[in-house]
Amino acid sequence: MQKQSKDQQWQDALSGILQEFEQGTIPEAIALAMFPTADIPSAKWSLLNRLLMVMAGTGDARGIKQWNQVGRRVKKGAHAFRIFAPRFIKIKSQNLSKSTEGEDLESAATAETKEKKRIVGFLLIPVFRVEDTEGEPLTYEALEVPDLPLMEVAGAWGLEVKAIPGNNRIYGCFSPSAGRISLASPEEKVFFHELAHAAHSRTGLLEERAKWQREMVAELSAAVLCRVCGRQPDENLGETFSYLEQESKKAGLPVTQACLTVLSDVEATLNLVFSAAKCTDAVPAGEKMREVA
Ligand SMILES: [Zn+2]
């Protein structure tokens, strides 16, 4: 087989993927793998709070008391981030004259002292990242980012790539301010997706784009990266398609049309990644096969 240039390889991969979307020859979507969910307080948090936690670049955050209970303490100088906790007030139904609208008159007539809870707002609770604590070891500390292709690109851009416990919802996150990619999944596609967000942000185009466009750029770029550099090239293409379909719906567009609207961003993103990457020329096809096995 003739050796193709990097540029030609990814351009062929991109047009090949778009063609398959157009023709509807998409493999079935297979759910992505996640790192094990740890038995920790945040496993019971709301989606918003778990998102705040992932944005803070950690997979485990707790209040000071909670850390102390497991034999750890917060390091000096560490900064907390805040999560939302609903604030309740207790309402006694006997106190009807003082209570507000909508109270049940009948229950007052029975003169029972029932207590009800009502949400009256939210409190901001300070919590600390596990990385900012020390003490007794935790069972899941062994989580490690697998040796993924294109890791050198993240390194060249000064990005930290770290593994966080699974959370049933968010596979990964790129935090531009912290220069960090957090992965709750060992899948290469998840890493490629976050790396593409990082590259897109480096193109200077990301800021001007809507959320659905950013997600489409990252996901479509990741599919190309899987095909050109991945060890399981098209394993997640079905999942990619359903992700893109979901994002396209937000814009009220069919998938292929939505892909075309972000195509120039995808090209700029991939250009950046491949100019920093070593993968395409380095791994001959035979070696790729061995790695799969
Ligand atoms: Zn994303």
Residues whose N, C-alpha, C, O or C-beta is under 5 A from the ligand:
A	BS01	ZN	E215 A218
